[in-house]
Amino acid sequence: MITQTQFRSYFDVAGQRLFLNHAAYAPLSRPVVQAINNFFDHRQQGNPSQWSIAEEHMEGLRQNYGQLVGSPSERIALMANTVTGINVLATGLNWQPGDHILLYADEFPANVMPFLNLRERGVEVEFLKQDERVTPELFEAAIRPQTRLISVSSVQYLTGYHADLKALAELCHSRDILFSVDAIQSVGVIPTDVLDLGVDFMAVGGHKWMMSPLGTGFLYVTEALQSQLKLTYRGYMGHVNPDDYGNFDQELSPDARRFELGAFNASGIVGAEKATELLLECGLKKIFSHVRKLLNRFETGLHKTSFELMYDFSDTEVSGICMFTHSDTSCNQSVFDELLAARVNISLRGGGLRIAPHYYNTLDEIDQLLAILKELG
Ligand SMILES: Cc1ncc(COP(=O)(O)O)c(C=O)c1O
C-alpha cells in the first residue's frame, strides 16, 4: 500500500506549484519518469530483447487497466487516447440509414466527432440538454425505435457532473440500445466496476486522472459487442500469434486485443504501467475520498470569498471536478491569468473556473488557493 504522504513525495511539482488541473492533464511522478528513462536506456544500448520487454509491459498495463475498471484484462485493448477508442466503436458497427444516436449536447468533442462522421452514412445524431444533469429521464423521452446507441461521459468536463451510469445502462438495455461511456474524467480517481455498471463500451485516455504519458489509454468492450464490431483497421498485433509473420491465415485474437494494430507507443506504455500500478497501490476508494475531502474544503471555504460554486450536485453526482466563478463572471479570465502568474494551475472552461485536485494534493494547498482567491476577490 502507498500512503498519501508517500504518493505526494513522488511528485516534483508538489511544493513548486499549486497544481490542481488533473481534469486537463497530470504531471508525471518521478517513478513514472524513471521507468520511461530505464526503458529508453535499454533501447539506447540496443538490448536485443527490447521488443519482448515492451510486449510484457503491454500485458502489465492491460492487467492494470482491467483492475482499474473491474474488467478481465481480455476485454481491454490498448489505445492511443479516448477518441481512437470511440472511433473503433463508431466505425465498427453495421450502421443502417435512419439509425439514431443520442448524445448530451455539451459532451467533449472526442465523444461527438466520431459519431458525426456517420451522418454521411445516413445516421442521425441528436443532441439533448435540459440542464447540467445527464440523466436517464433526459434520454428516455428522446428514444425512438431507430435509436441504436447512447454515449455519455462518466463525468462532464464542463460541469463535473457524475452520471448514474448503471441507471443509464439499464435504460439502454431495456430498449435494446448500446451504451458507451467516455470515462477519461473518472477512471483513475473514481472507483469503477464496468461489470456492475453494465456498460457495453468504455474509452479512456491516460493523461489526466491516470497520471500517464500522452498517447496512452484503452478501450473496454464486452464480448457481445465485440462480436458486432467489424475491424475498420486490421493490423498484425491483434491476431492469435502476432509473431508468426508468414502466417496470413491466422485468426483474430478472441480478446479485445484484436483492435491493436502494430508497433506501439512502448515508452508511453511503460510510463502508464508504472502510473497505474501506483494508483492501484494507493487504492481508488482512498483516492476518491481524499479528493472529495479536498473539494469539500474548497467548497466550504469559497463562501468566504467573492467566488461561488457554479453547480450544486448531490453526493452521488459529484466527481473530482469543481466548477466555480467570480460573482462577476467577466472577471474569470483575469483571475485565471493571475492564478497562473502565481504558479497556480487550474482551467478556464466554458467561461467558468475548474479545479481538479488529485491524491497528492493537500488540504493545506486548498487553503493556499482560497487565500489567493480572497486576495484577488
Ligand atoms: C470528456 C473528455 N473526453 C475526452 C477528452 C480527451 O480525448 P482524447 O483522450 O481523445 O484526447 C477530454 C479532455 O481532453 C475530455 O474532457
Ligand as a Chemical Component Dictionary entry (heavy atoms), coordinates in Angstrom:
data_LIG
# 
_chem_comp.id                   LIG 
_chem_comp.type                 NON-POLYMER 
_chem_comp.pdbx_formal_charge   0 
_chem_comp.three_letter_code    LIG 
# 
loop_
_chem_comp_atom.comp_id 
_chem_comp_atom.atom_id 
_chem_comp_atom.alt_atom_id 
_chem_comp_atom.type_symbol 
_chem_comp_atom.charge 
_chem_comp_atom.model_Cartn_x 
_chem_comp_atom.model_Cartn_y 
_chem_comp_atom.model_Cartn_z 
_chem_comp_atom.pdbx_ordinal 
LIG C1 C1 C 0 -14.662 14.153 -21.514 1  
LIG C2 C2 C 0 -13.384 14.137 -22.296 2  
LIG N1 N1 N 0 -13.182 13.200 -23.234 3  
LIG C3 C3 C 0 -12.034 13.128 -23.934 4  
LIG C4 C4 C 0 -11.006 14.034 -23.725 5  
LIG C5 C5 C 0 -9.730  13.892 -24.480 6  
LIG O1 O1 O 0 -9.842  12.990 -25.540 7  
LIG P1 P1 P 0 -8.535  12.255 -26.073 8  
LIG O2 O2 O 0 -8.081  11.307 -24.997 9  
LIG O3 O3 O 0 -9.017  11.535 -27.279 10 
LIG O4 O4 O 0 -7.534  13.302 -26.395 11 
LIG C6 C6 C 0 -11.197 15.066 -22.780 12 
LIG C7 C7 C 0 -10.198 16.121 -22.496 13 
LIG O5 O5 O 0 -9.290  16.471 -23.125 14 
LIG C8 C8 C 0 -12.395 15.090 -22.039 15 
LIG O6 O6 O 0 -12.592 16.013 -21.097 16 
# 
loop_
_chem_comp_bond.comp_id 
_chem_comp_bond.atom_id_1 
_chem_comp_bond.atom_id_2 
_chem_comp_bond.value_order 
_chem_comp_bond.pdbx_ordinal 
LIG C1 C2 SING 1  
LIG C2 N1 SING 2  
LIG C2 C8 DOUB 3  
LIG N1 C3 DOUB 4  
LIG C3 C4 SING 5  
LIG C4 C5 SING 6  
LIG C4 C6 DOUB 7  
LIG C5 O1 SING 8  
LIG O1 P1 SING 9  
LIG P1 O2 DOUB 10 
LIG P1 O3 SING 11 
LIG P1 O4 SING 12 
LIG C6 C7 SING 13 
LIG C6 C8 SING 14 
LIG C7 O5 DOUB 15 
LIG C8 O6 SING 16 
# 
